[in-house]
């Protein structure tokens, strides 16, 4: 979809409709009362336009300037306040935790100098918050509403917009629709990964073969990773960190190796089984092929394709 105001409005409308329908169907399937589901769904719908903005440079630039910290604070705390009209109990401590994240990230490059140590610490803070159970106590609910994901989405928005609009990172190729070239490169690196990564995962007993999951689960996983988790992880690791290490070392191969190792290390906490060395090794292999895809394509959308296809295959045929 074209990165124009018209394209943004079309993507916004389509996304709102699809998210609304999917949310209501999920609540119906899980027998979740509307009084609990609707506020959480409304919070997700509130965040969607801001997530969409990250992939539209012209719209994104409207947020730059001195008002960005206040905007990111609103983006972070508003979903929580919306959820408090439903299944989440309001607590001042929870509000303070969310505000602390938004303010720490949005003021980072306004207070601290731009340097390798501050850059590395910024990404380390984002990863630490994301991997920890920081948002679960804030969005605590007895129902399977995944409300804590609102916190993680707002965390990514704060990090991405600060990096794009304050730190002014190099163009990473962040976007939602890969080009034909990026699909081809991403798919090829997915094929390169399969004969090495899948046998390694099975040999290490990091994964086991299971029955084929329903088609709608496979489709949902593909869409969720292509436009969600894989895009966020590839932006932070391949788009930002790998480029920074290249700049610091003047060595593209060293950056690829180091980023892959760090990507693997981030999976030591996978499935709550720390230290999950098996999954960390598999993730390191995946990181290598994603990094190569990014280098060959000149942007992260190719690596997002590789990442998404690998995870979709895993979710379709394998289990932890």
DRENBASE-509805 format. One record per residue (C-alpha): residue in three letters; residue number from 1; x, z, y. Coordinates in nm, 2 decimals, always signed. Layout:
<nodes>
   r   k     xx     zz     yy
 ALA NUM      X      Z      Y
...
</nodes>
This chain:
<nodes>
   r   k     xx     zz     yy
 UNK   1  +0.00  +0.00  +0.00
 UNK   2  +0.14  -0.10  +0.34
 UNK   3  +0.30  +0.18  +0.55
 UNK   4  +0.06  +0.12  +0.84
 UNK   5  -0.20  +0.33  +1.01
 UNK   6  -0.47  +0.13  +0.82
 UNK   7  -0.29  +0.19  +0.49
 UNK   8  -0.26  +0.56  +0.56
 UNK   9  -0.63  +0.59  +0.63
 UNK  10  -0.72  +0.39  +0.32
 UNK  11  -0.49  +0.61  +0.10
 UNK  12  -0.64  +0.92  +0.26
 UNK  13  -1.00  +0.82  +0.19
 UNK  14  -0.92  +0.70  -0.17
 UNK  15  -0.72  +1.01  -0.24
 UNK  16  -0.98  +1.25  -0.11
 UNK  17  -1.25  +1.09  -0.32
 UNK  18  -1.04  +1.08  -0.64
 UNK  19  -0.91  +1.44  -0.59
 UNK  20  -1.26  +1.56  -0.52
 UNK  21  -1.41  +1.40  -0.83
 UNK  22  -1.12  +1.51  -1.05
 UNK  23  -1.14  +1.87  -0.92
 UNK  24  -1.52  +1.89  -0.98
 UNK  25  -1.48  +1.74  -1.33
 UNK  26  -1.21  +1.99  -1.42
 UNK  27  -1.42  +2.28  -1.30
 UNK  28  -1.72  +2.15  -1.50
 UNK  29  -1.51  +2.10  -1.82
 UNK  30  -1.36  +2.45  -1.79
 UNK  31  -1.70  +2.61  -1.70
 UNK  32  -1.55  +2.75  -1.37
 UNK  33  -1.82  +2.86  -1.12
 UNK  34  -1.86  +2.64  -0.81
 UNK  35  -1.81  +2.95  -0.59
 UNK  36  -1.46  +2.99  -0.73
 UNK  37  -1.37  +2.62  -0.77
 UNK  38  -1.48  +2.48  -0.44
 UNK  39  -1.26  +2.69  -0.21
 UNK  40  -0.95  +2.61  -0.42
 UNK  41  -1.05  +2.24  -0.43
 UNK  42  -1.10  +2.25  -0.05
 UNK  43  -0.75  +2.39  -0.01
 UNK  44  -0.60  +2.10  -0.22
 UNK  45  -0.79  +1.85  -0.01
 UNK  46  -0.66  +2.02  +0.31
 UNK  47  -0.30  +1.97  +0.20
 UNK  48  -0.34  +1.61  +0.08
 UNK  49  -0.32  +1.44  +0.42
 UNK  50  +0.00  +1.63  +0.50
 UNK  51  +0.15  +1.53  +0.16
 UNK  52  +0.05  +1.17  +0.23
 UNK  53  +0.22  +1.18  +0.57
 UNK  54  +0.56  +1.22  +0.41
 UNK  55  +0.55  +0.87  +0.27
 UNK  56  +0.43  +0.71  +0.60
 UNK  57  +0.72  +0.71  +0.85
 UNK  58  +0.51  +0.63  +1.16
 UNK  59  +0.26  +0.90  +1.09
 UNK  60  +0.53  +1.14  +0.99
 UNK  61  +0.71  +1.10  +1.32
 UNK  62  +0.40  +1.24  +1.50
 UNK  63  +0.50  +1.58  +1.36
 UNK  64  +0.85  +1.58  +1.50
 UNK  65  +0.95  +1.80  +1.79
 UNK  66  +0.93  +2.16  +1.90
 UNK  67  +0.58  +2.21  +1.75
 UNK  68  +0.70  +2.14  +1.39
 UNK  69  +0.75  +2.52  +1.29
 UNK  70  +0.40  +2.61  +1.41
 UNK  71  +0.26  +2.31  +1.21
 UNK  72  +0.44  +2.41  +0.90
 UNK  73  +0.33  +2.76  +0.93
 UNK  74  -0.03  +2.64  +0.95
 UNK  75  +0.02  +2.41  +0.65
 UNK  76  +0.15  +2.70  +0.45
 UNK  77  -0.10  +2.98  +0.53
 UNK  78  -0.43  +2.78  +0.57
 UNK  79  -0.47  +2.70  +0.20
 UNK  80  -0.43  +3.06  +0.12
 UNK  81  -0.70  +3.16  +0.38
 UNK  82  -0.93  +2.90  +0.24
 UNK  83  -0.88  +3.03  -0.11
 UNK  84  -0.96  +3.38  +0.01
 UNK  85  -1.32  +3.26  +0.06
 UNK  86  -1.33  +3.22  -0.32
 UNK  87  -1.14  +3.37  -0.61
 UNK  88  -0.82  +3.49  -0.43
 UNK  89  -0.83  +3.83  -0.28
 UNK  90  -0.68  +3.85  +0.07
 UNK  91  -0.38  +4.07  +0.12
 UNK  92  -0.16  +4.10  +0.43
 UNK  93  +0.15  +4.11  +0.21
 UNK  94  +0.06  +3.77  +0.06
 UNK  95  +0.00  +3.62  +0.40
 UNK  96  +0.34  +3.76  +0.51
 UNK  97  +0.51  +3.61  +0.21
 UNK  98  +0.38  +3.26  +0.28
 UNK  99  +0.46  +3.29  +0.65
 UNK 100  +0.82  +3.40  +0.57
 UNK 101  +0.87  +3.08  +0.36
 UNK 102  +0.74  +2.85  +0.64
 UNK 103  +0.94  +3.02  +0.92
 UNK 104  +1.26  +3.04  +0.72
 UNK 105  +1.27  +2.67  +0.64
 UNK 106  +1.13  +2.54  +0.97
 UNK 107  +1.37  +2.74  +1.18
 UNK 108  +1.67  +2.68  +0.95
 UNK 109  +1.82  +2.38  +1.13
 UNK 110  +1.71  +2.51  +1.47
 UNK 111  +1.91  +2.83  +1.43
 UNK 112  +2.20  +2.74  +1.19
 UNK 113  +2.46  +2.46  +1.24
 UNK 114  +2.45  +2.15  +1.03
 UNK 115  +2.73  +2.19  +0.77
 UNK 116  +2.77  +2.15  +0.40
 UNK 117  +2.73  +2.53  +0.34
 UNK 118  +2.40  +2.55  +0.53
 UNK 119  +2.28  +2.23  +0.37
 UNK 120  +2.36  +2.36  +0.02
 UNK 121  +2.20  +2.70  +0.10
 UNK 122  +1.88  +2.53  +0.23
 UNK 123  +1.83  +2.34  -0.10
 UNK 124  +1.93  +2.65  -0.30
 UNK 125  +1.66  +2.85  -0.12
 UNK 126  +1.40  +2.59  -0.19
 UNK 127  +1.49  +2.56  -0.56
 UNK 128  +1.50  +2.94  -0.60
 UNK 129  +1.15  +2.99  -0.45
 UNK 130  +1.02  +2.70  -0.66
 UNK 131  +1.16  +2.83  -0.99
 UNK 132  +1.06  +3.19  -0.93
 UNK 133  +0.71  +3.33  -0.96
 UNK 134  +0.70  +3.36  -0.58
 UNK 135  +0.35  +3.22  -0.53
 UNK 136  +0.17  +3.36  -0.84
 UNK 137  +0.11  +3.71  -0.70
 UNK 138  -0.01  +3.56  -0.37
 UNK 139  -0.26  +3.33  -0.53
 UNK 140  -0.35  +3.56  -0.81
 UNK 141  -0.68  +3.46  -0.98
 UNK 142  -0.82  +3.53  -1.33
 UNK 143  -0.94  +3.17  -1.36
 UNK 144  -0.73  +2.87  -1.46
 UNK 145  -0.74  +2.71  -1.12
 UNK 146  -0.37  +2.66  -1.07
 UNK 147  -0.40  +2.80  -0.72
 UNK 148  -0.03  +2.89  -0.71
 UNK 149  +0.05  +2.52  -0.70
 UNK 150  -0.08  +2.52  -0.34
 UNK 151  +0.22  +2.74  -0.26
 UNK 152  +0.46  +2.50  -0.43
 UNK 153  +0.31  +2.20  -0.25
 UNK 154  +0.34  +2.37  +0.09
 UNK 155  +0.69  +2.46  +0.00
 UNK 156  +0.78  +2.10  -0.07
 UNK 157  +0.61  +1.99  +0.25
 UNK 158  +0.81  +2.24  +0.45
 UNK 159  +1.14  +2.13  +0.29
 UNK 160  +1.07  +1.76  +0.31
 UNK 161  +0.95  +1.75  +0.67
 UNK 162  +1.24  +1.97  +0.78
 UNK 163  +1.49  +1.75  +0.61
 UNK 164  +1.33  +1.43  +0.74
 UNK 165  +1.24  +1.53  +1.09
 UNK 166  +1.50  +1.80  +1.18
 UNK 167  +1.80  +1.74  +0.95
 UNK 168  +1.74  +1.36  +0.97
 UNK 169  +1.87  +1.29  +0.61
 UNK 170  +1.96  +0.94  +0.53
 UNK 171  +1.68  +0.71  +0.42
 UNK 172  +1.60  +0.81  +0.07
 UNK 173  +1.34  +0.55  -0.02
 UNK 174  +1.07  +0.82  -0.03
 UNK 175  +0.74  +0.65  -0.09
 UNK 176  +0.44  +0.63  -0.32
 UNK 177  +0.44  +0.26  -0.44
 UNK 178  +0.76  +0.13  -0.60
 UNK 179  +0.85  -0.23  -0.55
 UNK 180  +0.88  -0.48  -0.84
 UNK 181  +1.26  -0.44  -0.83
 UNK 182  +1.22  -0.06  -0.85
 UNK 183  +0.98  -0.07  -1.14
 UNK 184  +1.22  -0.30  -1.33
 UNK 185  +1.52  -0.08  -1.26
 UNK 186  +1.33  +0.24  -1.33
 UNK 187  +1.19  +0.10  -1.66
 UNK 188  +1.53  -0.02  -1.78
 UNK 189  +1.68  +0.32  -1.72
 UNK 190  +1.39  +0.47  -1.91
 UNK 191  +1.47  +0.24  -2.20
 UNK 192  +1.84  +0.34  -2.17
 UNK 193  +1.75  +0.71  -2.19
 UNK 194  +1.53  +0.69  -2.50
 UNK 195  +1.79  +0.63  -2.77
 UNK 196  +2.01  +0.91  -2.63
 UNK 197  +1.77  +1.16  -2.48
 UNK 198  +1.49  +1.17  -2.74
 UNK 199  +1.72  +1.22  -3.04
 UNK 200  +1.92  +1.48  -2.84
 UNK 201  +1.60  +1.67  -2.76
 UNK 202  +1.49  +1.66  -3.13
 UNK 203  +1.84  +1.75  -3.26
 UNK 204  +1.87  +2.04  -3.02
 UNK 205  +1.51  +2.15  -3.11
 UNK 206  +1.42  +2.14  -2.74
 UNK 207  +1.11  +1.94  -2.84
 UNK 208  +0.91  +1.87  -3.15
 UNK 209  +0.70  +1.57  -3.25
 UNK 210  +0.33  +1.64  -3.22
 UNK 211  +0.00  +1.45  -3.24
 UNK 212  -0.08  +1.19  -2.98
 UNK 213  -0.27  +1.35  -2.69
 UNK 214  -0.58  +1.19  -2.54
 UNK 215  -0.53  +0.88  -2.32
 UNK 216  -0.68  +1.05  -2.02
 UNK 217  -0.41  +1.32  -2.04
 UNK 218  -0.14  +1.05  -2.06
 UNK 219  -0.28  +0.87  -1.76
 UNK 220  -0.31  +1.20  -1.56
 UNK 221  +0.04  +1.29  -1.65
 UNK 222  +0.17  +0.96  -1.53
 UNK 223  -0.01  +0.97  -1.20
 UNK 224  +0.07  +1.33  -1.14
 UNK 225  +0.44  +1.28  -1.19
 UNK 226  +0.47  +0.94  -1.01
 UNK 227  +0.30  +1.07  -0.70
 UNK 228  +0.37  +1.44  -0.74
 UNK 229  +0.64  +1.64  -0.92
 UNK 230  +0.88  +1.36  -1.01
 UNK 231  +0.87  +1.23  -0.65
 UNK 232  +0.94  +1.58  -0.51
 UNK 233  +1.22  +1.65  -0.76
 UNK 234  +1.38  +1.31  -0.71
 UNK 235  +1.37  +1.34  -0.33
 UNK 236  +1.55  +1.68  -0.34
 UNK 237  +1.80  +1.60  -0.61
 UNK 238  +1.87  +1.23  -0.60
 UNK 239  +1.76  +1.15  -0.25
 UNK 240  +1.91  +1.45  -0.07
 UNK 241  +2.16  +1.64  -0.29
 UNK 242  +2.32  +1.34  -0.45
 UNK 243  +2.37  +1.17  -0.12
 UNK 244  +2.51  +1.48  +0.04
 UNK 245  +2.76  +1.53  -0.25
 UNK 246  +2.86  +1.16  -0.20
 UNK 247  +2.92  +1.23  +0.16
 UNK 248  +3.12  +1.55  +0.09
 UNK 249  +3.34  +1.40  -0.19
 UNK 250  +3.35  +1.03  -0.10
 UNK 251  +3.29  +0.97  -0.46
 UNK 252  +2.97  +0.82  -0.60
 UNK 253  +3.05  +0.89  -0.96
 UNK 254  +3.13  +1.26  -0.89
 UNK 255  +2.81  +1.29  -0.70
 UNK 256  +2.61  +1.15  -1.00
 UNK 257  +2.78  +1.39  -1.24
 UNK 258  +2.75  +1.70  -1.03
 UNK 259  +2.38  +1.63  -0.94
 UNK 260  +2.29  +1.57  -1.30
 UNK 261  +2.45  +1.90  -1.40
 UNK 262  +2.27  +2.08  -1.12
 UNK 263  +1.94  +1.91  -1.22
 UNK 264  +2.00  +2.03  -1.57
 UNK 265  +2.08  +2.38  -1.46
 UNK 266  +1.75  +2.40  -1.27
 UNK 267  +1.58  +2.36  -1.61
 UNK 268  +1.74  +2.67  -1.75
 UNK 269  +1.42  +2.85  -1.65
 UNK 270  +1.20  +2.59  -1.83
 UNK 271  +0.89  +2.73  -2.00
 UNK 272  +1.00  +3.08  -1.90
 UNK 273  +1.26  +3.09  -2.17
 UNK 274  +1.57  +3.17  -1.96
 UNK 275  +1.84  +3.06  -2.04
 UNK 276  +1.69  +2.75  -2.19
 UNK 277  +2.01  +2.57  -2.27
 UNK 278  +1.85  +2.31  -2.49
 UNK 279  +1.62  +2.18  -2.22
 UNK 280  +1.90  +2.20  -1.96
 UNK 281  +2.11  +1.96  -2.17
 UNK 282  +1.82  +1.72  -2.21
 UNK 283  +1.74  +1.74  -1.83
 UNK 284  +2.11  +1.67  -1.75
 UNK 285  +2.09  +1.35  -1.96
 UNK 286  +1.77  +1.25  -1.78
 UNK 287  +1.93  +1.33  -1.44
 UNK 288  +2.22  +1.10  -1.52
 UNK 289  +1.99  +0.80  -1.59
 UNK 290  +1.77  +0.89  -1.29
 UNK 291  +2.08  +0.90  -1.07
 UNK 292  +2.20  +0.56  -1.20
 UNK 293  +1.86  +0.41  -1.13
 UNK 294  +1.87  +0.55  -0.78
 UNK 295  +2.22  +0.41  -0.72
 UNK 296  +2.13  +0.07  -0.85
 UNK 297  +1.81  +0.04  -0.65
 UNK 298  +1.94  +0.20  -0.34
 UNK 299  +1.65  +0.45  -0.32
 UNK 300  +1.47  +0.71  -0.52
 UNK 301  +1.15  +0.52  -0.62
 UNK 302  +1.34  +0.37  -0.91
 UNK 303  +1.45  +0.71  -1.03
 UNK 304  +1.09  +0.84  -0.99
 UNK 305  +0.98  +0.56  -1.23
 UNK 306  +1.24  +0.66  -1.48
 UNK 307  +1.16  +1.03  -1.45
 UNK 308  +0.78  +0.97  -1.47
 UNK 309  +0.80  +0.75  -1.78
 UNK 310  +1.03  +0.99  -1.96
 UNK 311  +0.80  +1.29  -1.89
 UNK 312  +0.49  +1.09  -1.98
 UNK 313  +0.64  +0.99  -2.31
 UNK 314  +0.74  +1.35  -2.38
 UNK 315  +0.39  +1.48  -2.30
 UNK 316  +0.23  +1.20  -2.51
 UNK 317  +0.43  +1.25  -2.83
 UNK 318  +0.63  +1.57  -2.81
 UNK 319  +0.59  +1.94  -2.74
 UNK 320  +0.83  +2.22  -2.65
</nodes>
